[in-house]
């Protein structure tokens, strides 16, 4: 189970990035060793969608 910190990003932070940073093992458990997370790569390349930014 993700921690409260992982589930409650501060205003202005991307909810997905915050979750992946603070609940990394949970968020990335489906990946193999050294496999890049497609969701993380998408955010690094394309930026953060407005609907995912904590208000």
C-alpha positions as CSV (number, residue, x, y, z in Angstrom):
1,X,0.0,0.0,0.0
2,X,1.3,3.4,-1.0
3,X,2.2,5.9,1.8
4,X,0.1,9.0,2.5
5,X,3.0,11.1,1.1
6,X,2.8,9.2,-2.2
7,X,-0.9,9.7,-2.5
8,X,-1.0,13.4,-1.6
9,X,1.2,15.5,-3.9
10,X,1.6,19.2,-3.0
11,X,0.0,21.9,-5.2
12,X,1.7,22.3,-8.5
13,X,3.2,18.8,-8.6
14,X,2.2,16.1,-11.1
15,X,0.2,13.4,-9.3
16,X,1.7,10.6,-11.5
17,X,5.3,11.7,-11.1
18,X,4.8,12.2,-7.3
19,X,3.3,8.7,-6.9
20,X,6.0,7.1,-9.0
21,X,8.7,8.9,-7.0
22,X,7.3,8.1,-3.5
23,X,5.8,4.7,-4.2
24,X,8.3,3.6,-6.8
25,X,8.3,-0.1,-6.0
26,X,4.5,-0.3,-6.2
27,X,4.3,1.9,-9.4
28,X,7.0,0.0,-11.2
29,X,6.5,-3.6,-9.9
30,X,5.2,-4.7,-13.4
31,X,8.5,-3.8,-15.0
32,X,11.5,-6.0,-15.4
33,X,15.0,-5.1,-14.2
34,X,16.4,-2.1,-16.1
35,X,13.2,-1.7,-17.9
36,X,12.0,1.9,-18.3
37,X,8.5,2.9,-17.1
38,X,6.5,3.9,-20.2
39,X,4.5,6.4,-18.2
40,X,7.6,8.1,-16.7
41,X,9.2,8.3,-20.1
42,X,6.1,9.8,-21.6
43,X,6.1,12.5,-18.9
44,X,9.8,13.2,-19.5
45,X,9.3,13.5,-23.2
46,X,5.9,15.2,-23.5
47,X,5.5,17.0,-20.2
48,X,2.8,16.8,-17.6
49,X,-0.9,16.9,-18.7
50,X,-2.8,19.7,-16.9
51,X,-5.4,17.3,-15.5
52,X,-2.6,15.5,-13.5
53,X,-1.3,18.6,-11.7
54,X,-2.4,18.9,-8.1
55,X,-4.4,22.0,-7.4
